[in-house]
Amino acid sequence: MHNKGALQEEDKIVTKNKMIYIHIPITWKNPEIDRLKLFLRILKTLQEDNKKVFIHCIMNYRASVFIYQYKKTILKQKNIRFKAPKEFKPNKKWQKIINLDIKL
């Protein structure tokens, strides 16, 4: 699956530069909770190994939601605010993802 506006051969560019590339496709119209849990487990493992991570998505909407959940679920940060680009107005499905209390 290749999203419009995505960098062609991103995986090859990343691995060529001696980085690990992990692609977790998220359906925009129907975000999958199991993909969020996978994302959180991967980040938790990388955090435990003290690894640096670069996370992105084309519009930074999905990444904003998932990083918020990472801070809430894995880092156990209190009183965190959801931060995303100003133009991002989460619909009901994305708001549900934002509000989830996830147990891994």
DSSP file (Angstrom, degrees, kcal/mol; ACC not computed):
  #  RESIDUE AA STRUCTURE BP1 BP2  ACC     N-H-->O    O-->H-N    N-H-->O    O-->H-N    TCO  KAPPA ALPHA  PHI   PSI    X-CA   Y-CA   Z-CA
    1    1 A M              0   0    0      0, 0.0     2,-0.5     0, 0.0     0, 0.0   0.000 360.0 360.0 360.0 128.0    0.0    0.0    0.0
    2    2 A H        -     0   0    0      4,-0.0     2,-0.2     6,-0.0     3,-0.0  -0.978 360.0-141.1-126.2 121.3    1.4    3.3   -1.0
    3    3 A N    >   -     0   0    0     -2,-0.5     3,-2.3     1,-0.1     2,-0.1  -0.539  30.1 -99.5 -81.7 144.1   -0.2    6.6    0.1
    4    4 A K  T 3  S+     0   0    0      1,-0.3    -1,-0.1    -2,-0.2     3,-0.1  -0.410 112.7  20.8 -58.4 129.8   -0.4    9.6   -2.2
    5    5 A G  T 3  S+     0   0    0      1,-0.3    -1,-0.3    -2,-0.1     2,-0.1   0.331  92.8 135.4  90.7  -7.1    2.4   11.9   -1.3
    6    6 A A    <   -     0   0    0     -3,-2.3     2,-0.4     1,-0.1    -1,-0.3  -0.416  66.5 -97.4 -74.1 151.3    4.5    9.2    0.4
    7    7 A L    >   -     0   0    0     -2,-0.1     3,-1.3    -3,-0.1    -1,-0.1  -0.534  41.0-117.9 -69.7 124.0    8.2    9.1   -0.3
    8    8 A Q  T 3  S+     0   0    0     -2,-0.4     5,-0.1     1,-0.3    -1,-0.1  -0.407  93.3   1.9 -63.5 136.1    8.9    6.5   -3.0
    9    9 A E  T 3> S+     0   0    0     -2,-0.1     4,-2.1     1,-0.1     3,-0.3   0.818  78.8 158.2  55.4  36.2   11.1    3.6   -1.7
   10   10 A E  H <>  +     0   0    0     -3,-1.3     4,-2.6     1,-0.2     5,-0.2   0.890  69.8  56.3 -54.7 -42.3   11.2    5.1    1.8
   11   11 A D  H  > S+     0   0    0      1,-0.2     4,-2.4     2,-0.2    -1,-0.2   0.895 108.1  47.1 -59.9 -41.2   12.1    1.7    3.2
   12   12 A K  H  > S+     0   0    0     -3,-0.3     4,-2.0     2,-0.2    -1,-0.2   0.882 111.5  50.7 -69.1 -38.5   15.2    1.4    0.9
   13   13 A I  H  X S+     0   0    0     -4,-2.1     4,-1.0     2,-0.2    -2,-0.2   0.928 113.2  45.9 -63.6 -45.1   16.4    4.9    1.8
   14   14 A V  H ><>S+     0   0    0     -4,-2.6     5,-1.5     1,-0.2     3,-0.7   0.949 115.0  44.6 -64.8 -50.5   16.1    4.3    5.5
   15   15 A T  H ><5S+     0   0    0     -4,-2.4     3,-1.7     1,-0.3    -1,-0.2   0.837 106.6  60.7 -67.4 -31.1   17.8    0.9    5.5
   16   16 A K  H 3<5S+     0   0    0     -4,-2.0    -1,-0.3     1,-0.3    -2,-0.2   0.818 102.0  54.8 -61.2 -29.8   20.5    2.2    3.2
   17   17 A N  T <<5S-     0   0    0     -4,-1.0    -1,-0.3    -3,-0.7    -2,-0.2   0.066 125.3-103.7 -94.7  23.8   21.3    4.7    6.0
   18   18 A K  T < 5S+     0   0    0     -3,-1.7     2,-0.3     1,-0.2    -3,-0.2   0.801  80.9 125.8  62.6  35.0   21.7    1.9    8.5
   19   19 A M      < -     0   0    0     -5,-1.5     2,-0.4     0, 0.0    -1,-0.2  -0.847  63.4-112.6-116.6 158.2   18.4    2.4   10.2
   20   20 A I        -     0   0    0     -2,-0.3     2,-0.5    -3,-0.1    -5,-0.0  -0.766  27.9-151.5 -89.8 133.6   15.6   -0.1   10.9
   21   21 A Y        +     0   0    0     -2,-0.4     2,-0.5   -10,-0.1   -10,-0.0  -0.925  15.9 178.2-109.7 123.8   12.4    0.6    9.0
   22   22 A I        -     0   0    0     -2,-0.5     2,-0.6     2,-0.0    -2,-0.0  -0.982   8.7-164.9-126.1 119.7    9.1   -0.5   10.4
   23   23 A H        +     0   0    0     -2,-0.5    -2,-0.0     2,-0.0   -12,-0.0  -0.912   8.8 179.7-107.6 121.9    6.0    0.3    8.5
   24   24 A I        -     0   0    0     -2,-0.6     2,-0.2     2,-0.0    -2,-0.0  -0.865  19.6-149.5-120.6  95.2    2.6    0.0   10.3
   25   25 A P        -     0   0    0      0, 0.0     2,-0.5     0, 0.0    -2,-0.0  -0.435  11.3-164.4 -68.1 135.1   -0.1    0.9    7.9
   26   26 A I        -     0   0    0     -2,-0.2     2,-0.4     5,-0.1    36,-0.1  -0.983  20.6-126.1-122.4 124.6   -3.2    2.5    9.5
   27   27 A T        -     0   0    0     -2,-0.5     3,-0.2     3,-0.3     5,-0.0  -0.567  16.3-151.7 -70.8 122.2   -6.5    2.8    7.7
   28   28 A W  S    S+     0   0    0     -2,-0.4    -1,-0.2     1,-0.2    66,-0.1   0.916  91.8  44.4 -63.5 -44.9   -7.5    6.4    7.9
   29   29 A K  S    S+     0   0    0      1,-0.3    -1,-0.2    -3,-0.1    64,-0.1   0.704 130.5  21.8 -76.8 -19.1  -11.2    5.9    7.7
   30   30 A N  S    S-     0   0    0     -3,-0.2    -3,-0.3    63,-0.0    -1,-0.3  -0.534  81.3-155.0-148.0  75.4  -11.2    3.0   10.2
   31   31 A P        -     0   0    0      0, 0.0     2,-0.5     0, 0.0    -3,-0.1  -0.268  17.6-129.7 -60.3 134.3   -8.2    3.0   12.5
   32   32 A E    >>  -     0   0    0      1,-0.1     4,-1.4    -5,-0.0     3,-0.5  -0.736   8.6-154.9 -92.7 124.5   -7.3   -0.4   13.9
   33   33 A I  H 3> S+     0   0    0     -2,-0.5     4,-2.4     1,-0.2     5,-0.2   0.843  95.9  60.2 -64.9 -33.8   -6.8   -0.7   17.6
   34   34 A D  H 3> S+     0   0    0      1,-0.2     4,-2.0     2,-0.2    -1,-0.2   0.833 103.1  52.1 -64.9 -29.9   -4.6   -3.8   17.1
   35   35 A R  H <> S+     0   0    0     -3,-0.5     4,-2.5     2,-0.2    -1,-0.2   0.874 108.2  51.1 -71.4 -36.9   -2.2   -1.7   15.0
   36   36 A L  H  X S+     0   0    0     -4,-1.4     4,-2.6     2,-0.2    -2,-0.2   0.927 110.2  49.1 -62.5 -44.9   -2.0    0.9   17.8
   37   37 A K  H  X S+     0   0    0     -4,-2.4     4,-2.5     2,-0.2    -2,-0.2   0.892 110.4  50.8 -63.3 -39.4   -1.2   -1.9   20.2
   38   38 A L  H  X S+     0   0    0     -4,-2.0     4,-2.6     2,-0.2     5,-0.2   0.941 110.2  50.1 -60.8 -47.4    1.5   -3.2   17.9
   39   39 A F  H  X S+     0   0    0     -4,-2.5     4,-2.6     1,-0.2    -2,-0.2   0.919 111.7  48.2 -55.2 -46.9    2.9    0.3   17.7
   40   40 A L  H  X S+     0   0    0     -4,-2.6     4,-2.4     1,-0.2    -1,-0.2   0.894 111.1  49.6 -65.5 -40.9    3.0    0.6   21.5
   41   41 A R  H  X S+     0   0    0     -4,-2.5     4,-2.2     2,-0.2    -1,-0.2   0.915 111.9  48.7 -64.4 -42.0    4.6   -2.8   21.9
   42   42 A I  H  X S+     0   0    0     -4,-2.6     4,-2.5     1,-0.2    -2,-0.2   0.941 113.6  46.2 -62.9 -47.2    7.3   -2.0   19.4
   43   43 A L  H  X S+     0   0    0     -4,-2.6     4,-2.6     1,-0.2    -1,-0.2   0.883 110.2  53.4 -64.7 -37.6    8.0    1.4   21.0
   44   44 A K  H  X S+     0   0    0     -4,-2.4     4,-2.4     2,-0.2    -1,-0.2   0.929 110.8  47.0 -61.7 -44.5    8.1   -0.1   24.5
   45   45 A T  H  X S+     0   0    0     -4,-2.2     4,-1.5     2,-0.2    -2,-0.2   0.919 113.4  47.7 -63.5 -44.6   10.7   -2.7   23.4
   46   46 A L  H  <>S+     0   0    0     -4,-2.5     5,-2.8     1,-0.2    -1,-0.2   0.879 111.2  51.6 -65.5 -36.8   12.8    0.0   21.7
   47   47 A Q  H ><5S+     0   0    0     -4,-2.6     3,-1.8     1,-0.2    -2,-0.2   0.921 107.1  52.6 -63.5 -44.2   12.5    2.2   24.7
   48   48 A E  H 3<5S+     0   0    0     -4,-2.4    -1,-0.2     1,-0.3    -2,-0.2   0.817 110.5  48.3 -62.5 -30.0   13.7   -0.6   27.0
   49   49 A D  T 3<5S-     0   0    0     -4,-1.5    -1,-0.3    -5,-0.2    -2,-0.2   0.326 115.0-120.4 -89.8   6.2   16.7   -1.1   24.6
   50   50 A N  T < 5 +     0   0    0     -3,-1.8     2,-0.3     1,-0.2    -3,-0.2   0.875  56.7 161.0  57.2  42.3   17.4    2.7   24.8
   51   51 A K      < -     0   0    0     -5,-2.8     2,-0.3    -6,-0.1    -1,-0.2  -0.693  40.3-122.7 -95.2 145.4   16.9    3.0   21.0
   52   52 A K        -     0   0    0     -2,-0.3     2,-0.4     2,-0.0    -1,-0.0  -0.631  30.6-163.6 -82.9 146.7   16.2    6.3   19.2
   53   53 A V        -     0   0    0     -2,-0.3     2,-0.5     2,-0.0   -10,-0.0  -0.991  16.6-158.3-136.7 140.0   13.1    6.3   17.1
   54   54 A F        -     0   0    0     -2,-0.4     2,-0.4     2,-0.0    -2,-0.0  -0.985  18.7-174.6-116.4 122.4   11.8    8.5   14.3
   55   55 A I        +     0   0    0     -2,-0.5     2,-0.3     2,-0.0    -2,-0.0  -0.946  13.1 149.8-121.0 135.5    8.0    8.4   13.8
   56   56 A H        -     0   0    0     -2,-0.4     2,-0.3     7,-0.0     3,-0.1  -0.992  23.6-169.4-155.8 162.7    6.1   10.1   11.1
   57   57 A C        -     0   0    0     -2,-0.3    -2,-0.0     1,-0.1     3,-0.0  -0.934  45.5 -97.4-144.9 166.4    3.1   10.0    8.8
   58   58 A I  S    S+     0   0    0     -2,-0.3    -1,-0.1     1,-0.2   -53,-0.0   0.905 121.1  19.0 -55.3 -50.1    2.3   12.1    5.8
   59   59 A M  S    S-     0   0    0     -3,-0.1    -1,-0.2    26,-0.0    29,-0.1   0.530  99.7-124.3 -99.6  -7.4    0.0   14.6    7.6
   60   60 A N  S  > S+     0   0    0     24,-0.1     4,-0.8    -3,-0.0    -2,-0.1   0.642  81.8 111.6  70.6  17.8    1.2   13.9   11.2
   61   61 A Y  H  > S+     0   0    0      2,-0.2     4,-2.0     3,-0.1     5,-0.2   0.938  78.5  39.8 -82.2 -53.9   -2.4   13.1   12.3
   62   62 A R  H  > S+     0   0    0      1,-0.2     4,-2.7     2,-0.2     5,-0.2   0.924 116.4  52.0 -60.8 -44.3   -2.0    9.4   12.9
   63   63 A A  H  > S+     0   0    0      1,-0.2     4,-2.8     2,-0.2     5,-0.3   0.891 107.2  53.4 -60.6 -39.6    1.5    9.9   14.4
   64   64 A S  H  X S+     0   0    0     -4,-0.8     4,-2.0     2,-0.2    19,-0.3   0.922 111.5  44.9 -61.1 -44.9    0.1   12.6   16.8
   65   65 A V  H  X S+     0   0    0     -4,-2.0     4,-2.1     2,-0.2    -2,-0.2   0.930 115.7  46.5 -64.9 -46.1   -2.7   10.2   18.1
   66   66 A F  H  X S+     0   0    0     -4,-2.7     4,-2.1     1,-0.2    -2,-0.2   0.879 112.1  49.4 -68.9 -38.1   -0.3    7.3   18.4
   67   67 A I  H  X S+     0   0    0     -4,-2.8     4,-2.6    -5,-0.2    -1,-0.2   0.891 108.6  54.1 -67.6 -38.1    2.4    9.3   20.2
   68   68 A Y  H  X S+     0   0    0     -4,-2.0     4,-2.2    -5,-0.3    -2,-0.2   0.943 110.2  46.8 -58.0 -46.5   -0.2   10.6   22.6
   69   69 A Q  H  X S+     0   0    0     -4,-2.1     4,-3.5     1,-0.2     5,-0.5   0.865 109.9  54.3 -64.4 -35.7   -1.2    7.1   23.4
   70   70 A Y  H  X>S+     0   0    0     -4,-2.1     5,-2.1     2,-0.2     4,-1.7   0.936 109.9  46.3 -62.1 -46.7    2.5    6.1   23.8
   71   71 A K  H  <5S+     0   0    0     -4,-2.6     6,-2.6     3,-0.2    -2,-0.2   0.894 119.9  40.6 -62.7 -39.5    3.0    8.9   26.4
   72   72 A K  H  <5S+     0   0    0     -4,-2.2    -2,-0.2     4,-0.2    -1,-0.2   0.919 126.6  30.2 -74.9 -46.1   -0.2    7.9   28.2
   73   73 A T  H  <5S+     0   0    0     -4,-3.5    -3,-0.2    -5,-0.2    -2,-0.2   0.917 131.9  23.9 -86.5 -47.0    0.1    4.1   28.1
   74   74 A I  T  <5S+     0   0    0     -4,-1.7    -3,-0.2    -5,-0.5    -4,-0.1   0.913 130.5  36.5 -90.5 -48.8    3.8    3.3   28.1
   75   75 A L  S   <S-     0   0    0     -5,-2.1    -3,-0.2     2,-0.1    -4,-0.2   0.648  93.1-142.0 -81.0 -13.6    5.4    6.4   29.7
   76   76 A K        +     0   0    0     -6,-0.4    -4,-0.2     1,-0.2     2,-0.2   0.835  31.9 178.3  56.7  36.2    2.5    6.8   32.1
   77   77 A Q        -     0   0    0     -6,-2.6     3,-0.4     1,-0.1     2,-0.3  -0.468  18.4-139.3 -70.2 140.3    2.7   10.6   31.8
   78   78 A K  S    S+     0   0    0      1,-0.2    -1,-0.1    -2,-0.2    -6,-0.0  -0.716  74.2   9.8-100.4 150.9    0.0   12.4   33.8
   79   79 A N  S    S+     0   0    0     -2,-0.3     2,-0.2     1,-0.2    -1,-0.2   0.812  83.2 163.5  54.6  36.1   -1.9   15.4   32.7
   80   80 A I        -     0   0    0     -3,-0.4     2,-0.4   -12,-0.1    -1,-0.2  -0.577  28.7-140.0 -83.7 150.3   -0.7   15.2   29.1
   81   81 A R        -     0   0    0     -2,-0.2     2,-0.4     0, 0.0    -1,-0.0  -0.858  20.0-112.1-108.0 144.6   -2.5   17.1   26.4
   82   82 A F        -     0   0    0     -2,-0.4     2,-0.4   -13,-0.0   -17,-0.1  -0.629  36.8-167.2 -73.7 126.2   -3.2   15.8   23.0
   83   83 A K        +     0   0    0     -2,-0.4   -15,-0.1   -19,-0.3     3,-0.0  -0.972  20.1 143.1-121.6 130.9   -1.1   17.8   20.5
   84   84 A A        -     0   0    0     -2,-0.4   -23,-0.1     4,-0.1   -24,-0.1  -0.949  58.2 -62.1-152.7 167.4   -1.6   17.7   16.7
   85   85 A P    >   -     0   0    0      0, 0.0     3,-2.1     0, 0.0   -26,-0.0  -0.279  53.7-115.4 -54.5 144.2   -1.5   20.0   13.7
   86   86 A K  T 3  S+     0   0    0      1,-0.3     0, 0.0     3,-0.0     0, 0.0   0.818 112.8  56.5 -53.9 -36.2   -4.1   22.8   14.1
   87   87 A E  T 3  S+     0   0    0      2,-0.0     2,-0.7     0, 0.0    -1,-0.3   0.577  81.8 103.8 -78.0  -7.1   -6.1   21.6   11.1
   88   88 A F    <   +     0   0    0     -3,-2.1    -4,-0.1   -29,-0.1   -28,-0.0  -0.663  44.3 177.8 -80.5 115.8   -6.6   18.1   12.5
   89   89 A K        -     0   0    0     -2,-0.7    -3,-0.0     0, 0.0    -2,-0.0  -0.894  26.7-136.2-116.7  96.8  -10.1   17.7   13.8
   90   90 A P        -     0   0    0      0, 0.0    -2,-0.0     0, 0.0     2,-0.0  -0.274  15.1-142.0 -58.0 129.7  -10.4   14.1   15.0
   91   91 A N     >  -     0   0    0      1,-0.1     4,-2.8     4,-0.0     5,-0.2  -0.148  39.3 -82.6 -77.5-175.5  -13.7   12.4   13.9
   92   92 A K  H  > S+     0   0    0      1,-0.2     4,-2.1     2,-0.2     5,-0.1   0.878 129.8  51.1 -60.6 -39.6  -15.5   10.0   16.3
   93   93 A K  H  > S+     0   0    0      2,-0.2     4,-1.5     1,-0.2    -1,-0.2   0.918 114.6  42.1 -66.2 -42.8  -13.3    7.1   15.3
   94   94 A W  H  > S+     0   0    0      2,-0.2     4,-2.3     1,-0.2    -2,-0.2   0.860 111.8  55.2 -72.8 -34.5  -10.1    8.9   16.0
   95   95 A Q  H  X S+     0   0    0     -4,-2.8     4,-2.2     1,-0.2    -2,-0.2   0.884 105.3  54.1 -63.3 -37.4  -11.5   10.5   19.1
   96   96 A K  H  X S+     0   0    0     -4,-2.1     4,-0.8    -5,-0.2    -1,-0.2   0.914 108.2  48.9 -61.5 -42.8  -12.2    7.0   20.4
   97   97 A I  H >< S+     0   0    0     -4,-1.5     3,-0.6     1,-0.2    -2,-0.2   0.906 110.9  50.8 -62.4 -42.3   -8.6    6.0   19.8
   98   98 A I  H 3< S+     0   0    0     -4,-2.3    -1,-0.2     1,-0.2    -2,-0.2   0.897 113.3  45.2 -61.5 -41.5   -7.4    9.1   21.6
   99   99 A N  H 3< S+     0   0    0     -4,-2.2    -1,-0.2    -5,-0.1    -2,-0.2   0.512  86.2 120.6 -85.1  -5.7   -9.6    8.4   24.6
  100  100 A L    <<  -     0   0    0     -4,-0.8     2,-0.7    -3,-0.6    -3,-0.0  -0.249  54.8-147.1 -60.9 143.9   -8.8    4.7   24.9
  101  101 A D        -     0   0    0      2,-0.0     2,-0.4   -28,-0.0    -1,-0.1  -0.951  28.0-159.5-106.6 106.9   -7.3    3.3   28.1
  102  102 A I        -     0   0    0     -2,-0.7     2,-0.5   -33,-0.1    -2,-0.0  -0.709  15.4-163.6 -98.8 136.4   -5.1    0.5   26.7
  103  103 A K              0   0    0     -2,-0.4    -2,-0.0     1,-0.1   -66,-0.0  -0.975 360.0 360.0-113.5 125.5   -3.8   -2.4   28.6
  104  104 A L              0   0    0     -2,-0.5    -1,-0.1   -31,-0.1    -2,-0.0   0.418 360.0 360.0-102.2 360.0   -0.9   -4.3   27.0
